[in-house]
Amino acid sequence: MKKLLLIDDEASTRDLLKLSLEIEGYTVFVAEDGPRGLELFAKENPSIILTDIKMPGMDGIEVLRRIKEQSPDAEVIVITGHGEMNLAIEALKLEASDFISKPVSDESLNVALKRAQEKIWLRNRLREYTEDLERMVKETSEELIKHHALEHNLIQTSMDGIIANDRQGKIIIFNEGAERIYGYTREEAISSINVTKLYPEGQARHIKKMIYGNDHGGPGRLINYSVEVLTKTGELVPILLSATVLYQKGEEVATVGYFKDMREVIRLEQELGESERMATVGQTVAGIAHGVKNYLHGMKLGAFMIDEGLEKDKSESLRKGWNLVRKNIERINKMTKEMLSLASTSPPAFELCSLNDIAEEVCEQMRAGAEERGIRLISELDPALPPTTVDSAGILTCLTNLVTNAIEAFPEDSIGGQIIVSSRDDPAAGVCLQVKDTGGGMSKEMREQIFESLVSTKGARGTGLGLALTHKIVREHGGTIQVESELNKGSCYTNILPR
């Protein structure tokens, strides 16, 4: 009976897959999580493992990594959910046999299992063949080639390239997978090509050094080494190379290499990156459009009030309308500046300055607006704070954004409140600037995403660009920003900058 290990945290999925697999003739061992699955793997040594990629605790990627460490020949098929292509690509890089998507269909499962069984069969036959090869490479190259012709069909169906060469670099095995990668025919490779020609200048010498070293599985072995090879047409192709040196009675006789073409994996990565980029662009455009729409609505209302004031000679309506238009013009102007700052790649203009002076300037600018809302804006600045090398304009923007957010964190109908802007010198961490308020605070879910672009704590009043820009500026200074917040109890933002 064929042994198979199934690892999935969903009981219903385990039961259905176990039933299907047993019908196909497998002896199925099931585990509800990664640790239990590894225990069963060590005990039963199944040749095929089917694991969910998203599980609490130890996920399928870690299970795959540990199984491959224990048994590189084990065939691991990962089960992915919708939108988990990046995890599937990572699994393929870690030598997963295949991946199938949920909900698992009988057809996709059978195809993946068939591929895994074919790889196991091929590897066993190839092992037998290389054992024969070790015995026979001491004979003449012509005899080796003749022997190879008799058993050549055993390894020709491999999807990966398999190449063997003797100590002088003469190629003695060149399968169909190698033909697909390099563009040479088997006859061309064996009759006239030295293995060094399959790599860019000097690369073959470097790889030989790596095989005899200890950094990638050696000495005498090379495991999953990323390198580019040179095709017949001069194209550089990225591959994942594993190689082993063959010995006969302690004497080196040949080297066998296994070449995995990485072009498809890289293409999938690029498609994934492009999809993620387009999704981000779409989200950004939608968020900006939403913000602009709100501001234009305010301007439209203000224009209506101005028209009414002019028509009916109402000065109060004129004043209120103009205030609405002016405020929304300022908001659009501010949003435009934030967008340009976020997109800017210019380095910060560092200079030695006083962070206390910057913090005091922000407090003076914002104090009147806070007092209009009945909020006390207090500065508690450490007089012993040393001068610090920063981009003063950038730090001014950070503190302005944080104090503005703190003011707007108070509900419109709130009475009183307090904001404290403080500084301190932390010998271990660096120089700290802190903005703490007693406003509305945030939920845990909001705290986890506030530094992402277009995520706002202000509802329709904000675009979410301010905190994203603040985060960018602090990172450019080599610093960190931390937030503590509790719903209905306030928030505290701490910027830690290096001296």
Secondary structure as a PSIPRED ss2 file (coil, helix, strand):
# PSIPRED VFORMAT (PSIPRED V4.0)

   1 M C   1.000  0.000  0.000
   2 K E   0.000  0.000  1.000
   3 K E   0.000  0.000  1.000
   4 L E   0.000  0.000  1.000
   5 L E   0.000  0.000  1.000
   6 L E   0.000  0.000  1.000
   7 I E   0.000  0.000  1.000
   8 D C   1.000  0.000  0.000
   9 D C   1.000  0.000  0.000
  10 E C   1.000  0.000  0.000
  11 A H   0.000  1.000  0.000
  12 S H   0.000  1.000  0.000
  13 T H   0.000  1.000  0.000
  14 R H   0.000  1.000  0.000
  15 D H   0.000  1.000  0.000
  16 L H   0.000  1.000  0.000
  17 L H   0.000  1.000  0.000
  18 K H   0.000  1.000  0.000
  19 L H   0.000  1.000  0.000
  20 S H   0.000  1.000  0.000
  21 L H   0.000  1.000  0.000
  22 E H   0.000  1.000  0.000
  23 I H   0.000  1.000  0.000
  24 E C   1.000  0.000  0.000
  25 G C   1.000  0.000  0.000
  26 Y E   0.000  0.000  1.000
  27 T E   0.000  0.000  1.000
  28 V E   0.000  0.000  1.000
  29 F E   0.000  0.000  1.000
  30 V E   0.000  0.000  1.000
  31 A E   0.000  0.000  1.000
  32 E C   1.000  0.000  0.000
  33 D C   1.000  0.000  0.000
  34 G H   0.000  1.000  0.000
  35 P H   0.000  1.000  0.000
  36 R H   0.000  1.000  0.000
  37 G H   0.000  1.000  0.000
  38 L H   0.000  1.000  0.000
  39 E H   0.000  1.000  0.000
  40 L H   0.000  1.000  0.000
  41 F H   0.000  1.000  0.000
  42 A H   0.000  1.000  0.000
  43 K H   0.000  1.000  0.000
  44 E H   0.000  1.000  0.000
  45 N C   1.000  0.000  0.000
  46 P C   1.000  0.000  0.000
  47 S C   1.000  0.000  0.000
  48 I E   0.000  0.000  1.000
  49 I E   0.000  0.000  1.000
  50 L E   0.000  0.000  1.000
  51 T E   0.000  0.000  1.000
  52 D E   0.000  0.000  1.000
  53 I C   1.000  0.000  0.000
  54 K C   1.000  0.000  0.000
  55 M C   1.000  0.000  0.000
  56 P C   1.000  0.000  0.000
  57 G C   1.000  0.000  0.000
  58 M C   1.000  0.000  0.000
  59 D C   1.000  0.000  0.000
  60 G H   0.000  1.000  0.000
  61 I H   0.000  1.000  0.000
  62 E H   0.000  1.000  0.000
  63 V H   0.000  1.000  0.000
  64 L H   0.000  1.000  0.000
  65 R H   0.000  1.000  0.000
  66 R H   0.000  1.000  0.000
  67 I H   0.000  1.000  0.000
  68 K H   0.000  1.000  0.000
  69 E H   0.000  1.000  0.000
  70 Q H   0.000  1.000  0.000
  71 S C   1.000  0.000  0.000
  72 P C   1.000  0.000  0.000
  73 D C   1.000  0.000  0.000
  74 A C   1.000  0.000  0.000
  75 E E   0.000  0.000  1.000
  76 V E   0.000  0.000  1.000
  77 I E   0.000  0.000  1.000
  78 V E   0.000  0.000  1.000
  79 I E   0.000  0.000  1.000
  80 T E   0.000  0.000  1.000
  81 G C   1.000  0.000  0.000
  82 H C   1.000  0.000  0.000
  83 G C   1.000  0.000  0.000
  84 E C   1.000  0.000  0.000
  85 M H   0.000  1.000  0.000
  86 N H   0.000  1.000  0.000
  87 L H   0.000  1.000  0.000
  88 A H   0.000  1.000  0.000
  89 I H   0.000  1.000  0.000
  90 E H   0.000  1.000  0.000
  91 A H   0.000  1.000  0.000
  92 L H   0.000  1.000  0.000
  93 K H   0.000  1.000  0.000
  94 L C   1.000  0.000  0.000
  95 E C   1.000  0.000  0.000
  96 A C   1.000  0.000  0.000
  97 S C   1.000  0.000  0.000
  98 D E   0.000  0.000  1.000
  99 F E   0.000  0.000  1.000
 100 I E   0.000  0.000  1.000
 101 S E   0.000  0.000  1.000
 102 K C   1.000  0.000  0.000
 103 P C   1.000  0.000  0.000
 104 V C   1.000  0.000  0.000
 105 S C   1.000  0.000  0.000
 106 D H   0.000  1.000  0.000
 107 E H   0.000  1.000  0.000
 108 S H   0.000  1.000  0.000
 109 L H   0.000  1.000  0.000
 110 N H   0.000  1.000  0.000
 111 V H   0.000  1.000  0.000
 112 A H   0.000  1.000  0.000
 113 L H   0.000  1.000  0.000
 114 K H   0.000  1.000  0.000
 115 R H   0.000  1.000  0.000
 116 A H   0.000  1.000  0.000
 117 Q H   0.000  1.000  0.000
 118 E H   0.000  1.000  0.000
 119 K H   0.000  1.000  0.000
 120 I H   0.000  1.000  0.000
 121 W H   0.000  1.000  0.000
 122 L H   0.000  1.000  0.000
 123 R H   0.000  1.000  0.000
 124 N H   0.000  1.000  0.000
 125 R H   0.000  1.000  0.000
 126 L H   0.000  1.000  0.000
 127 R H   0.000  1.000  0.000
 128 E H   0.000  1.000  0.000
 129 Y H   0.000  1.000  0.000
 130 T H   0.000  1.000  0.000
 131 E H   0.000  1.000  0.000
 132 D H   0.000  1.000  0.000
 133 L H   0.000  1.000  0.000
 134 E H   0.000  1.000  0.000
 135 R H   0.000  1.000  0.000
 136 M H   0.000  1.000  0.000
 137 V C   1.000  0.000  0.000
 138 K C   1.000  0.000  0.000
 139 E C   1.000  0.000  0.000
 140 T C   1.000  0.000  0.000
 141 S H   0.000  1.000  0.000
 142 E H   0.000  1.000  0.000
 143 E H   0.000  1.000  0.000
 144 L H   0.000  1.000  0.000
 145 I H   0.000  1.000  0.000
 146 K H   0.000  1.000  0.000
 147 H H   0.000  1.000  0.000
 148 H H   0.000  1.000  0.000
 149 A H   0.000  1.000  0.000
 150 L H   0.000  1.000  0.000
 151 E H   0.000  1.000  0.000
 152 H H   0.000  1.000  0.000
 153 N H   0.000  1.000  0.000
 154 L H   0.000  1.000  0.000
 155 I C   1.000  0.000  0.000
 156 Q C   1.000  0.000  0.000
 157 T C   1.000  0.000  0.000
 158 S C   1.000  0.000  0.000
 159 M C   1.000  0.000  0.000
 160 D C   1.000  0.000  0.000
 161 G E   0.000  0.000  1.000
 162 I E   0.000  0.000  1.000
 163 I E   0.000  0.000  1.000
 164 A E   0.000  0.000  1.000
 165 N E   0.000  0.000  1.000
 166 D E   0.000  0.000  1.000
 167 R C   1.000  0.000  0.000
 168 Q C   1.000  0.000  0.000
 169 G C   1.000  0.000  0.000
 170 K E   0.000  0.000  1.000
 171 I E   0.000  0.000  1.000
 172 I E   0.000  0.000  1.000
 173 I E   0.000  0.000  1.000
 174 F E   0.000  0.000  1.000
 175 N C   1.000  0.000  0.000
 176 E H   0.000  1.000  0.000
 177 G H   0.000  1.000  0.000
 178 A H   0.000  1.000  0.000
 179 E H   0.000  1.000  0.000
 180 R H   0.000  1.000  0.000
 181 I H   0.000  1.000  0.000
 182 Y H   0.000  1.000  0.000
 183 G C   1.000  0.000  0.000
 184 Y C   1.000  0.000  0.000
 185 T C   1.000  0.000  0.000
 186 R H   0.000  1.000  0.000
 187 E H   0.000  1.000  0.000
 188 E H   0.000  1.000  0.000
 189 A H   0.000  1.000  0.000
 190 I H   0.000  1.000  0.000
 191 S H   0.000  1.000  0.000
 192 S H   0.000  1.000  0.000
 193 I C   1.000  0.000  0.000
 194 N E   0.000  0.000  1.000
 195 V H   0.000  1.000  0.000
 196 T H   0.000  1.000  0.000
 197 K H   0.000  1.000  0.000
 198 L H   0.000  1.000  0.000
 199 Y C   1.000  0.000  0.000
 200 P C   1.000  0.000  0.000
 201 E C   1.000  0.000  0.000
 202 G C   1.000  0.000  0.000
 203 Q H   0.000  1.000  0.000
 204 A H   0.000  1.000  0.000
 205 R H   0.000  1.000  0.000
 206 H H   0.000  1.000  0.000
 207 I H   0.000  1.000  0.000
 208 K H   0.000  1.000  0.000
 209 K H   0.000  1.000  0.000
 210 M H   0.000  1.000  0.000
 211 I H   0.000  1.000  0.000
 212 Y H   0.000  1.000  0.000
 213 G C   1.000  0.000  0.000
 214 N C   1.000  0.000  0.000
 215 D C   1.000  0.000  0.000
 216 H C   1.000  0.000  0.000
 217 G C   1.000  0.000  0.000
 218 G C   1.000  0.000  0.000
 219 P C   1.000  0.000  0.000
 220 G C   1.000  0.000  0.000
 221 R E   0.000  0.000  1.000
 222 L E   0.000  0.000  1.000
 223 I E   0.000  0.000  1.000
 224 N E   0.000  0.000  1.000
 225 Y E   0.000  0.000  1.000
 226 S E   0.000  0.000  1.000
 227 V E   0.000  0.000  1.000
 228 E E   0.000  0.000  1.000
 229 V E   0.000  0.000  1.000
 230 L E   0.000  0.000  1.000
 231 T C   1.000  0.000  0.000
 232 K C   1.000  0.000  0.000
 233 T C   1.000  0.000  0.000
 234 G C   1.000  0.000  0.000
 235 E C   1.000  0.000  0.000
 236 L E   0.000  0.000  1.000
 237 V E   0.000  0.000  1.000
 238 P E   0.000  0.000  1.000
 239 I E   0.000  0.000  1.000
 240 L E   0.000  0.000  1.000
 241 L E   0.000  0.000  1.000
 242 S E   0.000  0.000  1.000
 243 A E   0.000  0.000  1.000
 244 T E   0.000  0.000  1.000
 245 V E   0.000  0.000  1.000
 246 L E   0.000  0.000  1.000
 247 Y E   0.000  0.000  1.000
 248 Q E   0.000  0.000  1.000
 249 K C   1.000  0.000  0.000
 250 G C   1.000  0.000  0.000
 251 E E   0.000  0.000  1.000
 252 E E   0.000  0.000  1.000
 253 V E   0.000  0.000  1.000
 254 A E   0.000  0.000  1.000
 255 T E   0.000  0.000  1.000
 256 V E   0.000  0.000  1.000
 257 G E   0.000  0.000  1.000
 258 Y E   0.000  0.000  1.000
 259 F E   0.000  0.000  1.000
 260 K E   0.000  0.000  1.000
 261 D E   0.000  0.000  1.000
 262 M C   1.000  0.000  0.000
 263 R H   0.000  1.000  0.000
 264 E H   0.000  1.000  0.000
 265 V H   0.000  1.000  0.000
 266 I H   0.000  1.000  0.000
 267 R H   0.000  1.000  0.000
 268 L H   0.000  1.000  0.000
 269 E H   0.000  1.000  0.000
 270 Q H   0.000  1.000  0.000
 271 E H   0.000  1.000  0.000
 272 L H   0.000  1.000  0.000
 273 G H   0.000  1.000  0.000
 274 E H   0.000  1.000  0.000
 275 S H   0.000  1.000  0.000
 276 E H   0.000  1.000  0.000
 277 R H   0.000  1.000  0.000
 278 M H   0.000  1.000  0.000
 279 A H   0.000  1.000  0.000
 280 T H   0.000  1.000  0.000
 281 V H   0.000  1.000  0.000
 282 G H   0.000  1.000  0.000
 283 Q H   0.000  1.000  0.000
 284 T H   0.000  1.000  0.000
 285 V H   0.000  1.000  0.000
 286 A H   0.000  1.000  0.000
 287 G H   0.000  1.000  0.000
 288 I H   0.000  1.000  0.000
 289 A H   0.000  1.000  0.000
 290 H H   0.000  1.000  0.000
 291 G H   0.000  1.000  0.000
 292 V H   0.000  1.000  0.000
 293 K H   0.000  1.000  0.000
 294 N H   0.000  1.000  0.000
 295 Y H   0.000  1.000  0.000
 296 L H   0.000  1.000  0.000
 297 H H   0.000  1.000  0.000
 298 G H   0.000  1.000  0.000
 299 M H   0.000  1.000  0.000
 300 K H   0.000  1.000  0.000
 301 L H   0.000  1.000  0.000
 302 G H   0.000  1.000  0.000
 303 A H   0.000  1.000  0.000
 304 F H   0.000  1.000  0.000
 305 M H   0.000  1.000  0.000
 306 I H   0.000  1.000  0.000
 307 D H   0.000  1.000  0.000
 308 E H   0.000  1.000  0.000
 309 G H   0.000  1.000  0.000
 310 L H   0.000  1.000  0.000
 311 E H   0.000  1.000  0.000
 312 K H   0.000  1.000  0.000
 313 D C   1.000  0.000  0.000
 314 K C   1.000  0.000  0.000
 315 S H   0.000  1.000  0.000
 316 E H   0.000  1.000  0.000
 317 S H   0.000  1.000  0.000
 318 L H   0.000  1.000  0.000
 319 R H   0.000  1.000  0.000
 320 K H   0.000  1.000  0.000
 321 G H   0.000  1.000  0.000
 322 W H   0.000  1.000  0.000
 323 N H   0.000  1.000  0.000
 324 L H   0.000  1.000  0.000
 325 V H   0.000  1.000  0.000
 326 R H   0.000  1.000  0.000
 327 K H   0.000  1.000  0.000
 328 N H   0.000  1.000  0.000
 329 I H   0.000  1.000  0.000
 330 E H   0.000  1.000  0.000
 331 R H   0.000  1.000  0.000
 332 I H   0.000  1.000  0.000
 333 N H   0.000  1.000  0.000
 334 K H   0.000  1.000  0.000
 335 M H   0.000  1.000  0.000
 336 T H   0.000  1.000  0.000
 337 K H   0.000  1.000  0.000
 338 E H   0.000  1.000  0.000
 339 M H   0.000  1.000  0.000
 340 L H   0.000  1.000  0.000
 341 S H   0.000  1.000  0.000
 342 L H   0.000  1.000  0.000
 343 A H   0.000  1.000  0.000
 344 S C   1.000  0.000  0.000
 345 T C   1.000  0.000  0.000
 346 S C   1.000  0.000  0.000
 347 P C   1.000  0.000  0.000
 348 P C   1.000  0.000  0.000
 349 A C   1.000  0.000  0.000
 350 F C   1.000  0.000  0.000
 351 E E   0.000  0.000  1.000
 352 L E   0.000  0.000  1.000
 353 C E   0.000  0.000  1.000
 354 S C   1.000  0.000  0.000
 355 L H   0.000  1.000  0.000
 356 N H   0.000  1.000  0.000
 357 D H   0.000  1.000  0.000
 358 I H   0.000  1.000  0.000
 359 A H   0.000  1.000  0.000
 360 E H   0.000  1.000  0.000
 361 E H   0.000  1.000  0.000
 362 V H   0.000  1.000  0.000
 363 C H   0.000  1.000  0.000
 364 E H   0.000  1.000  0.000
 365 Q H   0.000  1.000  0.000
 366 M H   0.000  1.000  0.000
 367 R H   0.000  1.000  0.000
 368 A H   0.000  1.000  0.000
 369 G H   0.000  1.000  0.000
 370 A H   0.000  1.000  0.000
 371 E H   0.000  1.000  0.000
 372 E H   0.000  1.000  0.000
 373 R C   1.000  0.000  0.000
 374 G C   1.000  0.000  0.000
 375 I C   1.000  0.000  0.000
 376 R E   0.000  0.000  1.000
 377 L E   0.000  0.000  1.000
 378 I E   0.000  0.000  1.000
 379 S E   0.000  0.000  1.000
 380 E E   0.000  0.000  1.000
 381 L C   1.000  0.000  0.000
 382 D C   1.000  0.000  0.000
 383 P C   1.000  0.000  0.000
 384 A C   1.000  0.000  0.000
 385 L C   1.000  0.000  0.000
 386 P C   1.000  0.000  0.000
 387 P C   1.000  0.000  0.000
 388 T E   0.000  0.000  1.000
 389 T E   0.000  0.000  1.000
 390 V E   0.000  0.000  1.000
 391 D C   1.000  0.000  0.000
 392 S H   0.000  1.000  0.000
 393 A H   0.000  1.000  0.000
 394 G H   0.000  1.000  0.000
 395 I H   0.000  1.000  0.000
 396 L H   0.000  1.000  0.000
 397 T H   0.000  1.000  0.000
 398 C H   0.000  1.000  0.000
 399 L H   0.000  1.000  0.000
 400 T H   0.000  1.000  0.000
 401 N H   0.000  1.000  0.000
 402 L H   0.000  1.000  0.000
 403 V H   0.000  1.000  0.000
 404 T H   0.000  1.000  0.000
 405 N H   0.000  1.000  0.000
 406 A H   0.000  1.000  0.000
 407 I H   0.000  1.000  0.000
 408 E H   0.000  1.000  0.000
 409 A C   1.000  0.000  0.000
 410 F C   1.000  0.000  0.000
 411 P C   1.000  0.000  0.000
 412 E C   1.000  0.000  0.000
 413 D C   1.000  0.000  0.000
 414 S C   1.000  0.000  0.000
 415 I C   1.000  0.000  0.000
 416 G C   1.000  0.000  0.000
 417 G C   1.000  0.000  0.000
 418 Q E   0.000  0.000  1.000
 419 I E   0.000  0.000  1.000
 420 I E   0.000  0.000  1.000
 421 V E   0.000  0.000  1.000
 422 S E   0.000  0.000  1.000
 423 S E   0.000  0.000  1.000
 424 R E   0.000  0.000  1.000
 425 D E   0.000  0.000  1.000
 426 D E   0.000  0.000  1.000
 427 P C   1.000  0.000  0.000
 428 A C   1.000  0.000  0.000
 429 A C   1.000  0.000  0.000
 430 G E   0.000  0.000  1.000
 431 V E   0.000  0.000  1.000
 432 C E   0.000  0.000  1.000
 433 L E   0.000  0.000  1.000
 434 Q E   0.000  0.000  1.000
 435 V E   0.000  0.000  1.000
 436 K E   0.000  0.000  1.000
 437 D E   0.000  0.000  1.000
 438 T C   1.000  0.000  0.000
 439 G C   1.000  0.000  0.000
 440 G C   1.000  0.000  0.000
 441 G C   1.000  0.000  0.000
 442 M C   1.000  0.000  0.000
 443 S C   1.000  0.000  0.000
 444 K H   0.000  1.000  0.000
 445 E H   0.000  1.000  0.000
 446 M H   0.000  1.000  0.000
 447 R H   0.000  1.000  0.000
 448 E C   1.000  0.000  0.000
 449 Q C   1.000  0.000  0.000
 450 I C   1.000  0.000  0.000
 451 F C   1.000  0.000  0.000
 452 E C   1.000  0.000  0.000
 453 S C   1.000  0.000  0.000
 454 L C   1.000  0.000  0.000
 455 V C   1.000  0.000  0.000
 456 S C   1.000  0.000  0.000
 457 T C   1.000  0.000  0.000
 458 K C   1.000  0.000  0.000
 459 G H   0.000  1.000  0.000
 460 A H   0.000  1.000  0.000
 461 R H   0.000  1.000  0.000
 462 G C   1.000  0.000  0.000
 463 T C   1.000  0.000  0.000
 464 G C   1.000  0.000  0.000
 465 L H   0.000  1.000  0.000
 466 G H   0.000  1.000  0.000
 467 L H   0.000  1.000  0.000
 468 A H   0.000  1.000  0.000
 469 L H   0.000  1.000  0.000
 470 T H   0.000  1.000  0.000
 471 H H   0.000  1.000  0.000
 472 K H   0.000  1.000  0.000
 473 I H   0.000  1.000  0.000
 474 V H   0.000  1.000  0.000
 475 R H   0.000  1.000  0.000
 476 E H   0.000  1.000  0.000
 477 H C   1.000  0.000  0.000
 478 G C   1.000  0.000  0.000
 479 G C   1.000  0.000  0.000
 480 T E   0.000  0.000  1.000
 481 I E   0.000  0.000  1.000
 482 Q E   0.000  0.000  1.000
 483 V E   0.000  0.000  1.000
 484 E E   0.000  0.000  1.000
 485 S E   0.000  0.000  1.000
 486 E E   0.000  0.000  1.000
 487 L C   1.000  0.000  0.000
 488 N C   1.000  0.000  0.000
 489 K C   1.000  0.000  0.000
 490 G E   0.000  0.000  1.000
 491 S E   0.000  0.000  1.000
 492 C E   0.000  0.000  1.000
 493 Y E   0.000  0.000  1.000
 494 T E   0.000  0.000  1.000
 495 N E   0.000  0.000  1.000
 496 I E   0.000  0.000  1.000
 497 L E   0.000  0.000  1.000
 498 P C   1.000  0.000  0.000
 499 R C   1.000  0.000  0.000
